[in-house]
Every structure is written in structure tokens, then in C-alpha cells.
Amino acid sequence: MFCVYGVSLAKCRKAAIKKVNDLRGDDAPNNANDWEVKVAELQQDLFEKAKPTSISGELSMPSSVDEYIAQAKKLPDQFRNLKGMKKVPVLDAEGGGNDHQSWSPQISMATYVA
């Protein structure tokens, strides 16, 4: 399985809304305009500082990763640090596999083209 890792402005907005809604007391926004300003400020701050996460969900083909990244690049300032990832089994200390899998950077799409 494959996916696209990166930082999405939409995911940052969801996190910002959750944090602003949790504010209480003097920190809480007083009206809708204050709420929107706080969300926008926190969203931008999160977008600049967030670590890349899976933004595409699982994709079945490596070519889908390139297509997703190409489409995402058409939306200016909505994504950053986009890269393809591949799910690989995690090996234990003896080099044996277990049932756990993790995401590993995808080196090149040419690796998967026959």
C-alpha cells in the first residue's frame, strides 16, 4: 500500500477549530469574528510547525501517489512537504518479521515500473 505524507491546511484548520473550541475563560473568543480570527491565527501557526502525516489515506498503486501530488501542487499554499510513502513490514531485533507494518519513504516510482 502507498500514501502521500505531508502537511495539509485543511487538517490544520480542523485541529485549530478543536483547540479554539476548547478555550475557556479570558482566552475564549467573545463573538464569531474573534473566533474566526483565533482559528485563522492558530491554523497558520499549526501549518508552519506541524509534522508531516498521512493526508491521502491508503492508495493501491504507486502511480496514484504521483497523481495525488500533482493535483495537490495545483492548489497553492494548501499543502507542504509532500512525499510518497510505502507500507513495509517492521522487523524485530533478530531480523524476523511480525504483524506490524509502518510507513517508509518511497525512493522512486521507477522502482515499481516494469
C-alpha positions as CSV (number, residue, x, y, z in Angstrom):
1,M,0.0,0.0,0.0
2,F,1.1,3.6,-0.7
3,C,0.1,7.0,0.6
4,V,1.1,10.7,0.5
5,Y,2.7,12.2,3.6
6,G,2.7,16.0,4.1
7,V,1.0,18.9,5.9
8,S,-2.5,19.9,4.8
9,L,-4.0,23.3,5.6
10,A,-7.4,21.5,5.9
11,K,-6.1,19.2,8.7
12,C,-4.5,22.1,10.4
13,R,-7.8,24.0,10.3
14,K,-9.7,21.1,11.9
15,A,-7.0,21.0,14.7
16,A,-7.2,24.8,15.2
17,I,-11.0,24.7,15.4
18,K,-10.8,21.9,18.1
19,K,-8.3,23.9,20.1
20,V,-10.2,27.2,19.9
21,N,-13.4,25.4,20.9
22,D,-11.6,24.1,24.0
23,L,-10.6,27.6,25.2
24,R,-12.3,28.8,28.4
25,G,-12.4,32.0,30.4
26,D,-10.5,35.0,29.2
27,D,-8.8,33.1,26.3
28,A,-12.2,32.1,24.8
29,P,-13.4,34.2,21.8
30,N,-16.3,36.6,22.6
31,N,-18.0,36.6,19.3
32,A,-17.9,34.9,15.8
33,N,-15.4,37.4,14.4
34,D,-13.0,36.8,17.3
35,W,-13.5,33.0,16.9
36,E,-12.6,33.2,13.2
37,V,-9.5,35.3,13.9
38,K,-8.2,32.9,16.5
39,V,-8.9,29.9,14.3
40,A,-7.0,31.6,11.4
41,E,-4.0,32.5,13.5
42,L,-3.8,29.1,15.1
43,Q,-4.3,27.4,11.7
44,Q,-1.4,29.2,10.2
45,D,0.8,28.5,13.2
46,L,0.0,24.8,13.1
47,F,0.6,24.7,9.3
48,E,4.1,26.1,9.7
49,K,5.0,23.9,12.6
50,A,3.2,20.6,12.0
51,K,5.0,17.3,11.2
52,P,4.0,15.5,8.0
53,T,1.2,12.9,8.4
54,S,-0.7,10.8,6.0
55,I,-3.0,13.1,4.1
56,S,-4.2,10.8,1.2
57,G,-5.3,7.7,3.0
58,E,-4.1,4.4,1.6
59,L,-3.6,4.2,-2.2
60,S,-3.3,0.9,-4.0
61,M,-0.9,1.9,-6.8
62,P,2.3,3.8,-6.8
63,S,1.2,5.9,-9.8
64,S,-1.7,7.2,-7.6
65,V,0.9,8.8,-5.4
66,D,2.3,10.8,-8.2
67,E,-1.2,11.8,-9.4
68,Y,-2.2,12.9,-5.9
69,I,0.9,15.0,-5.5
70,A,0.4,16.6,-9.0
71,Q,-3.1,17.5,-8.1
72,A,-2.1,18.9,-4.7
73,K,0.5,21.1,-6.2
74,K,-2.2,22.8,-8.3
75,L,-3.6,24.2,-5.1
76,P,-1.1,26.9,-4.0
77,D,-0.4,27.2,-0.3
78,Q,-2.7,24.3,0.7
79,F,0.0,21.6,1.2
80,R,3.7,21.4,2.1
81,N,6.4,18.7,2.3
82,L,4.6,16.2,0.1
83,K,6.2,12.8,-0.4
84,G,5.2,9.3,-1.3
85,M,5.4,6.6,1.3
86,K,5.2,2.8,1.1
87,K,3.9,0.4,3.8
88,V,6.6,-2.1,4.8
89,P,6.8,-4.8,7.5
90,V,8.7,-3.9,10.7
91,L,11.5,-6.3,11.6
92,D,12.2,-7.2,15.2
93,A,15.8,-7.3,16.7
94,E,16.5,-10.8,15.2
95,G,15.5,-9.6,11.7
96,G,12.3,-11.6,11.8
97,G,9.0,-10.1,10.7
98,N,6.0,-9.5,12.8
99,D,2.4,-8.5,12.1
100,H,3.2,-4.8,12.5
101,Q,3.7,-2.5,9.4
102,S,5.0,1.0,9.2
103,W,5.3,3.7,6.5
104,S,8.7,4.1,4.8
105,P,9.7,6.7,2.3
106,Q,9.3,5.7,-1.3
107,I,12.6,6.1,-3.1
108,S,11.5,6.4,-6.7
109,M,8.5,5.5,-8.8
110,A,10.9,3.9,-11.3
111,T,11.5,1.1,-8.8
112,Y,7.9,0.0,-9.4
113,V,7.7,0.4,-13.1
114,A,8.3,-2.9,-15.1
